[in-house]
Amino acid sequence: MTLFEWSDDLLVGVLEIDDQHQRLVELINILHDTVINPDQDSDKRIMKEIIEELFDYTEAHFSIEQYLMGLHAYPESSAHMAEHGKFIDNIRQFERDFKENGTSVREDTLAFLKDWLYNHIMKVDKAFGQYLNSKGVY
């Protein structure tokens, strides 16, 4: 069972950003699959690797968006980057709890990741994509 179905509704119209969003959705789904189909021997190790990749990939993705905002003088960049900062703080805390306390990944954490990414793409990133398109960036 897939937690987060990718659809063309999530496209923002900028290929690089869309590709990265698809990868983030894949990582959330991989983490979800690991949670609902645990392998006792490798469960924690695999989850740790996926959480680290999700964190690293999210940071890299946000850096690219930030670069594009600066390059194209996006007027909503401060608010957009503030949202990124809050999300990174949440993932960082989640990663820290997992590493320090061996906290398992819970369904509510997965729901948070899915809901945040979906809402962020549909509202904030779509507006950014339209702005970039108006500047000739696809």
N, CA, C and O atoms as a GROMACS GRO file, in nm:
protein
  552
    1MET      N    1   0.084  -0.118   0.000
    1MET     CA    2   0.000   0.000   0.000
    1MET      C    3   0.088   0.125   0.000
    1MET      O    4   0.174   0.140   0.086
    2THR      N    5   0.067   0.211  -0.095
    2THR     CA    6   0.146   0.332  -0.106
    2THR      C    7   0.082   0.443  -0.022
    2THR      O    8  -0.039   0.463  -0.026
    3LEU      N    9   0.164   0.512   0.053
    3LEU     CA   10   0.116   0.621   0.137
    3LEU      C   11   0.086   0.746   0.055
    3LEU      O   12  -0.014   0.814   0.078
    4PHE      N   13   0.174   0.776  -0.041
    4PHE     CA   14   0.170   0.904  -0.110
    4PHE      C   15   0.178   0.878  -0.260
    4PHE      O   16   0.284   0.845  -0.312
    5GLU      N   17   0.066   0.891  -0.328
    5GLU     CA   18   0.061   0.868  -0.472
    5GLU      C   19   0.106   0.994  -0.546
    5GLU      O   20   0.052   1.102  -0.522
    6TRP      N   21   0.204   0.980  -0.633
    6TRP     CA   22   0.246   1.091  -0.717
    6TRP      C   23   0.144   1.107  -0.829
    6TRP      O   24   0.097   1.009  -0.886
    7SER      N   25   0.110   1.231  -0.859
    7SER     CA   26   0.022   1.258  -0.972
    7SER      C   27   0.068   1.387  -1.039
    7SER      O   28   0.141   1.466  -0.981
    8ASP      N   29   0.023   1.406  -1.161
    8ASP     CA   30   0.060   1.526  -1.235
    8ASP      C   31   0.005   1.653  -1.170
    8ASP      O   32   0.052   1.763  -1.200
    9ASP      N   33  -0.092   1.640  -1.081
    9ASP     CA   34  -0.142   1.756  -1.007
    9ASP      C   35  -0.031   1.820  -0.923
    9ASP      O   36  -0.039   1.938  -0.889
   10LEU      N   37   0.071   1.741  -0.891
   10LEU     CA   38   0.181   1.791  -0.807
   10LEU      C   39   0.291   1.860  -0.888
   10LEU      O   40   0.384   1.915  -0.829
   11LEU      N   41   0.280   1.858  -1.018
   11LEU     CA   42   0.382   1.923  -1.101
   11LEU      C   43   0.374   2.075  -1.084
   11LEU      O   44   0.266   2.133  -1.084
   12VAL      N   45   0.492   2.137  -1.069
   12VAL     CA   46   0.497   2.284  -1.057
   12VAL      C   47   0.541   2.350  -1.186
   12VAL      O   48   0.539   2.472  -1.198
   13GLY      N   49   0.582   2.270  -1.284
   13GLY     CA   50   0.619   2.323  -1.415
   13GLY      C   51   0.765   2.357  -1.432
   13GLY      O   52   0.803   2.420  -1.531
   14VAL      N   53   0.848   2.315  -1.337
   14VAL     CA   54   0.993   2.333  -1.346
   14VAL      C   55   1.053   2.194  -1.330
   14VAL      O   56   1.046   2.135  -1.223
   15LEU      N   57   1.111   2.141  -1.438
   15LEU     CA   58   1.153   2.002  -1.444
   15LEU      C   59   1.241   1.960  -1.326
   15LEU      O   60   1.216   1.857  -1.263
   16GLU      N   61   1.342   2.039  -1.296
   16GLU     CA   62   1.434   2.002  -1.187
   16GLU      C   63   1.360   1.992  -1.053
   16GLU      O   64   1.383   1.898  -0.977
   17ILE      N   65   1.273   2.086  -1.025
   17ILE     CA   66   1.197   2.084  -0.900
   17ILE      C   67   1.099   1.966  -0.900
   17ILE      O   68   1.085   1.897  -0.799
   18ASP      N   69   1.032   1.944  -1.012
   18ASP     CA   70   0.937   1.832  -1.020
   18ASP      C   71   1.007   1.698  -0.999
   18ASP      O   72   0.956   1.612  -0.929
   19ASP      N   73   1.124   1.681  -1.059
   19ASP     CA   74   1.200   1.556  -1.040
   19ASP      C   75   1.238   1.537  -0.894
   19ASP      O   76   1.230   1.426  -0.841
   20GLN      N   77   1.278   1.645  -0.830
   20GLN     CA   78   1.317   1.636  -0.688
   20GLN      C   79   1.196   1.606  -0.600
   20GLN      O   80   1.206   1.528  -0.505
   21HIS      N   81   1.083   1.667  -0.630
   21HIS     CA   82   0.961   1.638  -0.554
   21HIS      C   83   0.924   1.490  -0.568
   21HIS      O   84   0.884   1.427  -0.470
   22GLN      N   85   0.937   1.436  -0.688
   22GLN     CA   86   0.907   1.294  -0.708
   22GLN      C   87   0.998   1.207  -0.622
   22GLN      O   88   0.953   1.109  -0.564
   23ARG      N   89   1.124   1.243  -0.613
   23ARG     CA   90   1.217   1.165  -0.530
   23ARG      C   91   1.180   1.175  -0.383
   23ARG      O   92   1.189   1.076  -0.311
   24LEU      N   93   1.140   1.293  -0.337
   24LEU     CA   94   1.098   1.307  -0.198
   24LEU      C   95   0.975   1.220  -0.168
   24LEU      O   96   0.967   1.158  -0.063
   25VAL      N   97   0.882   1.215  -0.262
   25VAL     CA   98   0.764   1.128  -0.247
   25VAL      C   99   0.809   0.982  -0.240
   25VAL      O  100   0.759   0.906  -0.157
   26GLU      N  101   0.904   0.943  -0.326
   26GLU     CA  102   0.956   0.806  -0.324
   26GLU      C  103   1.018   0.773  -0.189
   26GLU      O  104   0.995   0.665  -0.134
   27LEU      N  105   1.097   0.865  -0.135
   27LEU     CA  106   1.162   0.840  -0.006
   27LEU      C  107   1.061   0.825   0.107
   27LEU      O  108   1.076   0.738   0.193
   28ILE      N  109   0.957   0.907   0.106
   28ILE     CA  110   0.852   0.894   0.207
   28ILE      C  111   0.784   0.758   0.193
   28ILE      O  112   0.754   0.694   0.293
   29ASN      N  113   0.759   0.716   0.071
   29ASN     CA  114   0.696   0.585   0.048
   29ASN      C  115   0.786   0.469   0.089
   29ASN      O  116   0.739   0.370   0.143
   30ILE      N  117   0.915   0.481   0.064
   30ILE     CA  118   1.010   0.376   0.106
   30ILE      C  119   1.011   0.366   0.258
   30ILE      O  120   1.009   0.257   0.314
   31LEU      N  121   1.014   0.481   0.325
   31LEU     CA  122   1.010   0.482   0.471
   31LEU      C  123   0.880   0.418   0.520
   31LEU      O  124   0.881   0.338   0.614
   32HIS      N  125   0.770   0.452   0.459
   32HIS     CA  126   0.640   0.395   0.495
   32HIS      C  127   0.642   0.243   0.477
   32HIS      O  128   0.596   0.170   0.565
   33ASP      N  129   0.693   0.196   0.364
   33ASP     CA  130   0.699   0.051   0.340
   33ASP      C  131   0.783  -0.020   0.446
   33ASP      O  132   0.750  -0.131   0.487
   34THR      N  133   0.889   0.044   0.489
   34THR     CA  134   0.975  -0.014   0.592
   34THR      C  135   0.902  -0.022   0.726
   34THR      O  136   0.920  -0.117   0.802
   35VAL      N  137   0.819   0.078   0.754
   35VAL     CA  138   0.744   0.079   0.879
   35VAL      C  139   0.635  -0.028   0.880
   35VAL      O  140   0.617  -0.097   0.980
   36ILE      N  141   0.563  -0.042   0.769
   36ILE     CA  142   0.451  -0.138   0.770
   36ILE      C  143   0.493  -0.282   0.739
   36ILE      O  144   0.418  -0.375   0.765
   37ASN      N  145   0.614  -0.300   0.685
   37ASN     CA  146   0.666  -0.434   0.656
   37ASN      C  147   0.804  -0.449   0.718
   37ASN      O  148   0.903  -0.466   0.647
   38PRO      N  149   0.812  -0.442   0.851
   38PRO     CA  150   0.944  -0.444   0.914
   38PRO      C  151   1.016  -0.578   0.901
   38PRO      O  152   0.954  -0.684   0.905
   39ASP      N  153   1.146  -0.569   0.885
   39ASP     CA  154   1.235  -0.685   0.888
   39ASP      C  155   1.313  -0.671   1.018
   39ASP      O  156   1.393  -0.578   1.032
   40GLN      N  157   1.292  -0.761   1.110
   40GLN     CA  158   1.350  -0.746   1.243
   40GLN      C  159   1.501  -0.727   1.243
   40GLN      O  160   1.555  -0.656   1.328
   41ASP      N  161   1.570  -0.790   1.148
   41ASP     CA  162   1.715  -0.782   1.145
   41ASP      C  163   1.767  -0.649   1.093
   41ASP      O  164   1.870  -0.600   1.138
   42SER      N  165   1.696  -0.591   0.999
   42SER     CA  166   1.751  -0.472   0.935
   42SER      C  167   1.663  -0.348   0.951
   42SER      O  168   1.697  -0.242   0.899
   43ASP      N  169   1.553  -0.360   1.021
   43ASP     CA  170   1.455  -0.253   1.035
   43ASP      C  171   1.518  -0.120   1.075
   43ASP      O  172   1.503  -0.021   1.004
   44LYS      N  173   1.587  -0.116   1.187
   44LYS     CA  174   1.645   0.009   1.238
   44LYS      C  175   1.753   0.063   1.145
   44LYS      O  176   1.760   0.183   1.122
   45ARG      N  177   1.836  -0.025   1.093
   45ARG     CA  178   1.944   0.019   1.004
   45ARG      C  179   1.887   0.081   0.877
   45ARG      O  180   1.931   0.188   0.834
   46ILE      N  181   1.790   0.014   0.817
   46ILE     CA  182   1.730   0.066   0.694
   46ILE      C  183   1.657   0.197   0.722
   46ILE      O  184   1.670   0.292   0.644
   47MET      N  185   1.582   0.203   0.831
   47MET     CA  186   1.512   0.327   0.864
   47MET      C  187   1.611   0.441   0.884
   47MET      O  188   1.587   0.553   0.837
   48LYS      N  189   1.720   0.414   0.952
   48LYS     CA  190   1.822   0.516   0.975
   48LYS      C  191   1.875   0.568   0.842
   48LYS      O  192   1.888   0.689   0.823
   49GLU      N  193   1.906   0.477   0.750
   49GLU     CA  194   1.957   0.518   0.619
   49GLU      C  195   1.855   0.600   0.541
   49GLU      O  196   1.890   0.700   0.478
   50ILE      N  197   1.730   0.559   0.545
   50ILE     CA  198   1.626   0.631   0.472
   50ILE      C  199   1.604   0.769   0.534
   50ILE      O  200   1.590   0.868   0.461
   51ILE      N  201   1.600   0.776   0.666
   51ILE     CA  202   1.582   0.905   0.733
   51ILE      C  203   1.697   0.999   0.699
   51ILE      O  204   1.675   1.117   0.671
   52GLU      N  205   1.819   0.948   0.701
   52GLU     CA  206   1.935   1.031   0.665
   52GLU      C  207   1.926   1.078   0.520
   52GLU      O  208   1.953   1.194   0.491
   53GLU      N  209   1.888   0.988   0.430
   53GLU     CA  210   1.876   1.027   0.289
   53GLU      C  211   1.764   1.130   0.271
   53GLU      O  212   1.780   1.226   0.196
   54LEU      N  213   1.653   1.109   0.339
   54LEU     CA  214   1.542   1.204   0.331
   54LEU      C  215   1.586   1.342   0.379
   54LEU      O  216   1.556   1.443   0.316
   55PHE      N  217   1.657   1.346   0.491
   55PHE     CA  218   1.706   1.472   0.545
   55PHE      C  219   1.804   1.538   0.448
   55PHE      O  220   1.790   1.656   0.416
   56ASP      N  221   1.903   1.463   0.403
   56ASP     CA  222   2.005   1.518   0.312
   56ASP      C  223   1.943   1.565   0.180
   56ASP      O  224   1.976   1.672   0.130
   57TYR      N  225   1.854   1.483   0.126
   57TYR     CA  226   1.793   1.518  -0.003
   57TYR      C  227   1.704   1.641   0.012
   57TYR      O  228   1.701   1.727  -0.076
   58THR      N  229   1.630   1.648   0.123
   58THR     CA  230   1.545   1.765   0.148
   58THR      C  231   1.629   1.891   0.158
   58THR      O  232   1.594   1.993   0.099
   59GLU      N  233   1.739   1.885   0.231
   59GLU     CA  234   1.827   2.002   0.242
   59GLU      C  235   1.881   2.043   0.105
   59GLU      O  236   1.884   2.162   0.073
   60ALA      N  237   1.924   1.947   0.026
   60ALA     CA  238   1.976   1.978  -0.108
   60ALA      C  239   1.867   2.039  -0.196
   60ALA      O  240   1.892   2.137  -0.267
   61HIS      N  241   1.748   1.983  -0.190
   61HIS     CA  242   1.635   2.035  -0.268
   61HIS      C  243   1.604   2.179  -0.227
   61HIS      O  244   1.586   2.266  -0.313
   62PHE      N  245   1.597   2.204  -0.098
   62PHE     CA  246   1.567   2.339  -0.050
   62PHE      C  247   1.677   2.437  -0.091
   62PHE      O  248   1.649   2.552  -0.122
   63SER      N  249   1.802   2.391  -0.092
   63SER     CA  250   1.913   2.478  -0.135
   63SER      C  251   1.898   2.517  -0.281
   63SER      O  252   1.924   2.632  -0.318
   64ILE      N  253   1.856   2.424  -0.363
   64ILE     CA  254   1.836   2.454  -0.506
   64ILE      C  255   1.721   2.553  -0.523
   64ILE      O  256   1.732   2.647  -0.601
   65GLU      N  257   1.612   2.531  -0.450
   65GLU     CA  258   1.502   2.627  -0.458
   65GLU      C  259   1.547   2.765  -0.412
   65GLU      O  260   1.514   2.866  -0.474
   66GLN      N  261   1.623   2.769  -0.303
   66GLN     CA  262   1.673   2.897  -0.252
   66GLN      C  263   1.762   2.966  -0.355
   66GLN      O  264   1.752   3.087  -0.374
   67TYR      N  265   1.847   2.891  -0.421
   67TYR     CA  266   1.933   2.946  -0.525
   67TYR      C  267   1.847   3.007  -0.637
   67TYR      O  268   1.873   3.118  -0.682
   68LEU      N  269   1.746   2.932  -0.680
   68LEU     CA  270   1.658   2.982  -0.787
   68LEU      C  271   1.581   3.106  -0.743
   68LEU      O  272   1.558   3.197  -0.823
   69MET      N  273   1.542   3.111  -0.616
   69MET     CA  274   1.473   3.230  -0.565
   69MET      C  275   1.562   3.353  -0.573
   69MET      O  276   1.519   3.460  -0.616
   70GLY      N  277   1.687   3.336  -0.533
   70GLY     CA  278   1.781   3.448  -0.539
   70GLY      C  279   1.813   3.487  -0.682
   70GLY      O  280   1.817   3.606  -0.715
   71LEU      N  281   1.836   3.389  -0.766
   71LEU     CA  282   1.872   3.414  -0.905
   71LEU      C  283   1.762   3.490  -0.980
   71LEU      O  284   1.791   3.573  -1.066
   72HIS      N  285   1.638   3.461  -0.946
   72HIS     CA  286   1.526   3.521  -1.018
   72HIS      C  287   1.448   3.622  -0.934
   72HIS      O  288   1.336   3.659  -0.969
   73ALA      N  289   1.507   3.665  -0.823
   73ALA     CA  290   1.449   3.770  -0.737
   73ALA      C  291   1.303   3.740  -0.700
   73ALA      O  292   1.215   3.824  -0.719
   74TYR      N  293   1.280   3.621  -0.649
   74TYR     CA  294   1.144   3.581  -0.612
   74TYR      C  295   1.097   3.665  -0.493
   74TYR      O  296   1.160   3.662  -0.388
   75PRO      N  297   0.987   3.740  -0.508
   75PRO     CA  298   0.945   3.831  -0.402
   75PRO      C  299   0.894   3.763  -0.275
   75PRO      O  300   0.890   3.826  -0.169
   76GLU      N  301   0.855   3.637  -0.283
   76GLU     CA  302   0.805   3.564  -0.166
   76GLU      C  303   0.912   3.473  -0.104
   76GLU      O  304   0.880   3.381  -0.029
   77SER      N  305   1.038   3.499  -0.136
   77SER     CA  306   1.144   3.408  -0.092
   77SER      C  307   1.156   3.398   0.060
   77SER      O  308   1.180   3.289   0.112
   78SER      N  309   1.139   3.508   0.132
   78SER     CA  310   1.153   3.502   0.278
   78SER      C  311   1.051   3.409   0.342
   78SER      O  312   1.086   3.325   0.425
   79ALA      N  313   0.925   3.423   0.304
   79ALA     CA  314   0.821   3.337   0.360
   79ALA      C  315   0.841   3.192   0.317
   79ALA      O  316   0.822   3.100   0.397
   80HIS      N  317   0.880   3.172   0.193
   80HIS     CA  318   0.903   3.037   0.140
   80HIS      C  319   1.017   2.969   0.216
   80HIS      O  320   1.005   2.854   0.258
   81MET      N  321   1.127   3.041   0.234
   81MET     CA  322   1.242   2.984   0.304
   81MET      C  323   1.212   2.962   0.453
   81MET      O  324   1.267   2.870   0.514
   82ALA      N  325   1.126   3.044   0.511
   82ALA     CA  326   1.087   3.023   0.650
   82ALA      C  327   1.012   2.891   0.665
   82ALA      O  328   1.033   2.818   0.763
   83GLU      N  329   0.927   2.858   0.568
   83GLU     CA  330   0.859   2.728   0.570
   83GLU      C  331   0.960   2.614   0.561
   83GLU      O  332   0.948   2.514   0.632
   84HIS      N  333   1.057   2.630   0.473
   84HIS     CA  334   1.162   2.529   0.461
   84HIS      C  335   1.234   2.510   0.594
   84HIS      O  336   1.259   2.398   0.638
   85GLY      N  337   1.267   2.621   0.659
   85GLY     CA  338   1.338   2.614   0.786
   85GLY      C  339   1.261   2.538   0.892
   85GLY      O  340   1.318   2.458   0.965
   86LYS      N  341   1.132   2.563   0.901
   86LYS     CA  342   1.048   2.492   0.999
   86LYS      C  343   1.044   2.342   0.969
   86LYS      O  344   1.051   2.260   1.060
   87PHE      N  345   1.033   2.308   0.842
   87PHE     CA  346   1.029   2.167   0.805
   87PHE      C  347   1.162   2.098   0.837
   87PHE      O  348   1.163   1.987   0.890
   88ILE      N  349   1.272   2.164   0.804
   88ILE     CA  350   1.404   2.108   0.836
   88ILE      C  351   1.418   2.088   0.986
   88ILE      O  352   1.472   1.986   1.030
   89ASP      N  353   1.372   2.184   1.066
   89ASP     CA  354   1.377   2.169   1.212
   89ASP      C  355   1.300   2.045   1.256
   89ASP      O  356   1.346   1.971   1.343
   90ASN      N  357   1.182   2.023   1.197
   90ASN     CA  358   1.103   1.904   1.232
   90ASN      C  359   1.175   1.775   1.193
   90ASN      O  360   1.178   1.681   1.272
   91ILE      N  361   1.231   1.772   1.074
   91ILE     CA  362   1.302   1.651   1.031
   91ILE      C  363   1.428   1.630   1.115
   91ILE      O  364   1.460   1.516   1.151
   92ARG      N  365   1.498   1.738   1.146
   92ARG     CA  366   1.618   1.727   1.229
   92ARG      C  367   1.583   1.668   1.366
   92ARG      O  368   1.653   1.581   1.416
   93GLN      N  369   1.474   1.716   1.426
   93GLN     CA  370   1.432   1.664   1.556
   93GLN      C  371   1.391   1.517   1.544
   93GLN      O  372   1.424   1.436   1.630
   94PHE      N  373   1.320   1.485   1.440
   94PHE     CA  374   1.279   1.347   1.414
   94PHE      C  375   1.402   1.257   1.399
   94PHE      O  376   1.406   1.148   1.455
   95GLU      N  377   1.501   1.303   1.321
   95GLU     CA  378   1.623   1.226   1.300
   95GLU      C  379   1.700   1.210   1.432
   95GLU      O  380   1.750   1.102   1.462
   96ARG      N  381   1.708   1.318   1.510
   96ARG     CA  382   1.778   1.314   1.638
   96ARG      C  383   1.710   1.216   1.734
   96ARG      O  384   1.778   1.135   1.798
   97ASP      N  385   1.578   1.222   1.743
   97ASP     CA  386   1.505   1.130   1.830
   97ASP      C  387   1.529   0.985   1.789
   97ASP      O  388   1.547   0.897   1.873
   98PHE      N  389   1.528   0.962   1.659
   98PHE     CA  390   1.548   0.826   1.610
   98PHE      C  391   1.688   0.776   1.646
   98PHE      O  392   1.703   0.662   1.692
   99LYS      N  393   1.790   0.860   1.626
   99LYS     CA  394   1.928   0.818   1.652
   99LYS      C  395   1.955   0.801   1.802
   99LYS      O  396   2.017   0.704   1.844
  100GLU      N  397   1.907   0.896   1.882
  100GLU     CA  398   1.940   0.896   2.024
  100GLU      C  399   1.855   0.800   2.106
  100GLU      O  400   1.904   0.736   2.199
  101ASN      N  401   1.729   0.791   2.072
  101ASN     CA  402   1.636   0.714   2.154
  101ASN      C  403   1.590   0.585   2.089
  101ASN      O  404   1.517   0.506   2.150
  102GLY      N  405   1.632   0.563   1.965
  102GLY     CA  406   1.586   0.444   1.895
  102GLY      C  407   1.437   0.447   1.869
  102GLY      O  408   1.373   0.344   1.848
  103THR      N  409   1.382   0.569   1.870
  103THR     CA  410   1.240   0.585   1.847
  103THR      C  411   1.203   0.532   1.710
  103THR      O  412   1.266   0.565   1.610
  104SER      N  413   1.102   0.450   1.707
  104SER     CA  414   1.056   0.396   1.580
  104SER      C  415   0.979   0.504   1.504
  104SER      O  416   0.928   0.599   1.563
  105VAL      N  417   0.971   0.487   1.375
  105VAL     CA  418   0.895   0.578   1.292
  105VAL      C  419   0.747   0.544   1.310
  105VAL      O  420   0.706   0.429   1.292
  106ARG      N  421   0.669   0.644   1.345
  106ARG     CA  422   0.527   0.621   1.369
  106ARG      C  423   0.445   0.667   1.249
  106ARG      O  424   0.491   0.747   1.168
  107GLU      N  425   0.325   0.613   1.240
  107GLU     CA  426   0.235   0.650   1.131
  107GLU      C  427   0.206   0.800   1.130
  107GLU      O  428   0.193   0.859   1.023
  108ASP      N  429   0.195   0.862   1.249
  108ASP     CA  430   0.165   1.006   1.251
  108ASP      C  431   0.282   1.087   1.198
  108ASP      O  432   0.262   1.195   1.141
  109THR      N  433   0.404   1.037   1.214
  109THR     CA  434   0.520   1.105   1.157
  109THR      C  435   0.516   1.097   1.005
  109THR      O  436   0.541   1.195   0.935
  110LEU      N  437   0.483   0.980   0.955
  110LEU     CA  438   0.470   0.962   0.810
  110LEU      C  439   0.359   1.050   0.754
  110LEU      O  440   0.374   1.110   0.647
  111ALA      N  441   0.248   1.057   0.826
  111ALA     CA  442   0.137   1.142   0.781
  111ALA      C  443   0.180   1.288   0.779
  111ALA      O  444   0.143   1.362   0.688
  112PHE      N  445   0.257   1.330   0.880
  112PHE     CA  446   0.308   1.467   0.882
  112PHE      C  447   0.394   1.494   0.759
  112PHE      O  448   0.376   1.596   0.692
  113LEU      N  449   0.488   1.404   0.730
  113LEU     CA  450   0.576   1.422   0.614
  113LEU      C  451   0.496   1.433   0.485
  113LEU      O  452   0.519   1.523   0.404
  114LYS      N  453   0.404   1.342   0.467
  114LYS     CA  454   0.320   1.342   0.346
  114LYS      C  455   0.238   1.469   0.337
  114LYS      O  456   0.238   1.536   0.234
  115ASP      N  457   0.167   1.502   0.445
  115ASP     CA  458   0.078   1.619   0.442
  115ASP      C  459   0.155   1.748   0.421
  115ASP      O  460   0.113   1.835   0.345
  116TRP      N  461   0.270   1.761   0.490
  116TRP     CA  462   0.347   1.883   0.475
  116TRP      C  463   0.395   1.897   0.331
  116TRP      O  464   0.380   2.004   0.271
  117LEU      N  465   0.453   1.792   0.275
  117LEU     CA  466   0.505   1.801   0.139
  117LEU      C  467   0.393   1.828   0.040
  117LEU      O  468   0.407   1.913  -0.048
  118TYR      N  469   0.282   1.758   0.053
  118TYR     CA  470   0.169   1.778  -0.038
  118TYR      C  471   0.122   1.924  -0.033
  118TYR      O  472   0.110   1.990  -0.136
  119ASN      N  473   0.095   1.972   0.087
  119ASN     CA  474   0.044   2.109   0.102
  119ASN      C  475   0.146   2.212   0.056
  119ASN      O  476   0.110   2.313  -0.005
  120HIS      N  477   0.272   2.189   0.084
  120HIS     CA  478   0.378   2.282   0.043
  120HIS      C  479   0.387   2.288  -0.110
  120HIS      O  480   0.396   2.397  -0.167
  121ILE      N  481   0.384   2.174  -0.173
  121ILE     CA  482   0.390   2.172  -0.320
  121ILE      C  483   0.267   2.242  -0.378
  121ILE      O  484   0.279   2.328  -0.465
  122MET      N  485   0.149   2.205  -0.330
  122MET     CA  486   0.024   2.254  -0.390
  122MET      C  487   0.005   2.404  -0.370
  122MET      O  488  -0.058   2.469  -0.454
  123LYS      N  489   0.057   2.459  -0.263
  123LYS     CA  490   0.036   2.602  -0.237
  123LYS      C  491   0.161   2.683  -0.268
  123LYS      O  492   0.161   2.768  -0.358
  124VAL      N  493   0.265   2.658  -0.195
  124VAL     CA  494   0.385   2.743  -0.199
  124VAL      C  495   0.468   2.718  -0.324
  124VAL      O  496   0.507   2.812  -0.393
  125ASP      N  497   0.496   2.591  -0.353
  125ASP     CA  498   0.582   2.561  -0.468
  125ASP      C  499   0.512   2.584  -0.602
  125ASP      O  500   0.577   2.621  -0.700
  126LYS      N  501   0.382   2.564  -0.607
  126LYS     CA  502   0.310   2.594  -0.732
  126LYS      C  503   0.320   2.743  -0.764
  126LYS      O  504   0.340   2.780  -0.880
  127ALA      N  505   0.307   2.828  -0.664
  127ALA     CA  506   0.320   2.972  -0.686
  127ALA      C  507   0.461   3.005  -0.732
  127ALA      O  508   0.481   3.088  -0.822
  128PHE      N  509   0.560   2.941  -0.671
  128PHE     CA  510   0.699   2.962  -0.710
  128PHE      C  511   0.721   2.914  -0.853
  128PHE      O  512   0.789   2.980  -0.932
  129GLY      N  513   0.665   2.799  -0.887
  129GLY     CA  514   0.677   2.746  -1.023
  129GLY      C  515   0.618   2.840  -1.126
  129GLY      O  516   0.677   2.862  -1.232
  130GLN      N  517   0.502   2.897  -1.096
  130GLN     CA  518   0.440   2.993  -1.188
  130GLN      C  519   0.528   3.116  -1.205
  130GLN      O  520   0.543   3.169  -1.316
  131TYR      N  521   0.587   3.160  -1.096
  131TYR     CA  522   0.678   3.275  -1.103
  131TYR      C  523   0.798   3.242  -1.192
  131TYR      O  524   0.835   3.321  -1.279
  132LEU      N  525   0.858   3.126  -1.170
  132LEU     CA  526   0.973   3.086  -1.252
  132LEU      C  527   0.933   3.072  -1.399
  132LEU      O  528   1.008   3.113  -1.488
  133ASN      N  529   0.817   3.015  -1.424
  133ASN     CA  530   0.769   3.004  -1.563
  133ASN      C  531   0.757   3.141  -1.627
  133ASN      O  532   0.788   3.158  -1.745
  134SER      N  533   0.711   3.240  -1.551
  134SER     CA  534   0.697   3.376  -1.605
  134SER      C  535   0.832   3.437  -1.638
  134SER      O  536   0.840   3.532  -1.716
  135LYS      N  537   0.938   3.382  -1.579
  135LYS     CA  538   1.075   3.427  -1.606
  135LYS      C  539   1.143   3.339  -1.711
  135LYS      O  540   1.262   3.355  -1.739
  136GLY      N  541   1.066   3.247  -1.770
  136GLY     CA  542   1.121   3.161  -1.875
  136GLY      C  543   1.192   3.037  -1.824
  136GLY      O  544   1.266   2.974  -1.899
  137VAL      N  545   1.171   3.003  -1.697
  137VAL     CA  546   1.235   2.885  -1.638
  137VAL      C  547   1.133   2.772  -1.636
  137VAL      O  548   1.025   2.782  -1.578
  138TYR      N  549   1.172   2.663  -1.701
  138TYR     CA  550   1.085   2.545  -1.706
  138TYR      C  551   1.165   2.424  -1.668
  138TYR      O  552   1.112   2.313  -1.665
   0.00000   0.00000   0.00000
